[in-house]
Amino acid sequence: MSPRPSRWFRSRLALALVLASACLAAAPPPLPPDARALVDRAFADLDPAHPVVDVHVHALGLGQDGDGTFVNPAKLSFRHPAKRLETNLYLKATGVKGLDHFDRDYLDVLAARARAFPRPVRIHLLAMDRAYHADGTPDPARTEFHVPNAYVLEAAATYPDVFIPVASIHPARLDALQELEACAAKGVRMLKWLPNAQAIDPADPRYDAFYRRMKELGVVLLTHAGEEKAVAVKGAQALGNPLRLRRPLDLGVTVIVAHCASLGRNEDLDHPGKTAANFDLFLRLMDEPKYQGRLFGDLSAITQVNRLPRPLRTLLARDLDGRLLNGSDYPLPGVDLVVWTRGLVQLKLITAAERKALNEIWKANPLLFDFVLKRTLRDPRTGRQFAASIFQRDPAALSG
Ligand SMILES: [Zn+2]
């Protein structure tokens, strides 16, 4: 149901004010020498023959000019202040000035931020399918936002130097297999799911045919696991249980677990009646020899304040580098509430001088900030850092 015009207008006004305040901030000045030096260091040991890779960047749109994108009106409404505030923070993080052409400008700003990297960077731009009922009909009330596959395919065609399209297909859709094949035929090599928000149970045996086709087509699954803060639906967090991913893994699908499942707890399905941190359930899967070469994790959101400190510390200390991929979860690195560089200094993961330089980079380009931060982090005891290979690993090369 669409909101009454007056409420819609007030929502737009509120968003416009937020964006206008973002707009007042002048264009970022050139980076000071310390920040420039940290950027140079972050790129110094990369292989010049290959681009930088970011596997986790969200496409986002308000449905302008009939482009098919959708944001649930509840997220923009005065009736839901918490949701609206969250939406406003996201919008501010995008760096878009003014709402009139938000959808187009979002991609323009993102592409500009990617092109400002000193090396070419391949941005995997994520579609987001609707939530669906078990019978395969869409569930608009539960759909937080929607970015159609056609939208990211077109974005990749418009900005071929930066964007790689990542489709999203709810496996309960009546046309799920056809859509999978159509996307693969257009060159798509990865699917994105957010099971908690899309109402997908990765362990549902009804999806076996879908998984088999994914494997045949060499399509990798990038799926959120762990708690998802945006979801309020009862029971939905259980869908983010990493152990539910054994089903696609056992059918031969290559799976990348977003954020390495670094948030929240779930039932330990191997020990009924007990619970465990989602991150530990993820590590348990990583330790199963049969999933070597098939199960991976991405570093998106791993440095955010609400996930610190254990997952980040553990990933820095343990050598899982051959099974990690770089992801920013953009536009989240632009949300200052979740970026807390002071905390990273307290944990001795960066120095105070590095923090100062990183904050300068953040003001100029949050996407570059996320990359440089992850290249700067070190294990305080051993000095170990994330390997350069993580930041150039191409997900399309994982499936085989
Ligand atoms: Zn994400």
Residues whose N, C-alpha, C, O or C-beta is under 5 A from the ligand:
A	BS01	ZN	D329
